[in-house]
Amino acid sequence: MTFSIIVVCLNAGEKLRETIDSIRSQTEQDYEVIIKDGGSVDEATVKYLDDDLKGLILYHSHQFCLIREKDEGIYDAMNQALKHVQGDYVFFLNCGDTFYDKEVLSRVRERIEKLGIKLGEQSAYGSSKVRQCIFYGDIYERLTNTLVKSNPSIDDFACYRNLPCHQACFYDAGLLHARGFDTAYAVRADYEHFLWCYYTACAKTVYMPITVARYEGGGFSESRENEKRSRREHREIVRKYMPASKVRRYRLIMALTLAPVRTWIAKNPVTAGIYQTIKRKLIYRNKSR
């Protein structure tokens, strides 16, 4: 089993080095790293790409691939990188984000193999072929110093409001070979792609109780301008995959449960820890019923 780790960058500076060092520190070494640079010009990034990374590619060419070409934004860059994927599971790690610790890939591999779900093989529990999978875990949010637990089961309501971010997800490579990200969505293309995997490709979603990444937060999709666009794109995307009656019901539930207030509490460093603790207890209490 090989992990394909995609890192896209543009003038990332020392954040790129931090992210790549995090990957190199993994005890599990069966991975390839595809770095997609969109034409960086800042001194720190150019120096790292021209010196350090070229050295890595020279001595570890089977593990590191560098693509330097213009793109139309982060999702176009990710699509360009996907053309070079040769592994079994694809993972996206943004510049500034890192693996939670050096054992993450080892634990993910162990979890996948333990469940008996391997690419192109039969299930350990029966003779039928296993559906393509998205394995996902939890993240640690550095901006609020808080562990953010993912929903342990994905259903329609989870798809509407609470999907794991892509820094927590390991995608069966077949899902991304079949269809990349729709670049018509500047902020929510990863969300739209997850819904396509779930509803159209009928991918199986599997939760792993593993903290996968230290997520930097405060990135492209979280700026004030893009938050407005994010809401518009969310409305458009859910209409593609869910009936209008269900969308109206979920929107009413979110309004009645004061979703904007809860979002503010979750993003505030003072209150985020308390909020996430209560959320974890509610999720697992409901799961145990």
C-alpha angles and dihedrals in degrees: 000000000000126000118216108208116195121201118181120192145175119179090335096153116190091351089077092055091048092053095046092046088053090055094046091052092063115118088215105077102180095106143104123215120212112194114194114193118189096206106297117197103177114112098238095051095043092049092050093048094044098043118018099030095045087055091052091049091049094055100028103032092150090060106037130055125176122199118187114186140118120274138182096241142309098308093046087051090051091050090051090052092049090065088069098048115125100162133094101243126034123214127182118212116181123215108272092029120100139185111272092240140339094272099059099101091042092054093045091051091049091049094050093047093045091056089053094234111135130161112269095356133108122260118266086227100054149350099265123098115261119241119247110274144215110205113197139177140172134294136217110227110217095192091064099021089235137135108234113203119208122226105271091219129038118218136149094285092048089051089053099049119002120038122154114258117250091254086071098046134090109194125204100248090231090068091058095041088054094050135359128202120305102239091199083085108069096185109016104041092116090052091049091049092052090053090049089052092048102041105025105028090034091223118183114241116214123188119216119196090227129119100229109179146013099233115208097205128195092080136143098300094047100060115114093249094049093046088067091048089046091059091049092049092046091056091049095046098049090051088058094056107025134054115254093244091058093046091052091050094050092046090054091049091052091050094048092049092051096243096179091054092048090049091053091049091049092052097045110096090215096054103024096090094052091046094050092047092054090045092053092051093049093047095050094042089055091045092054093055 
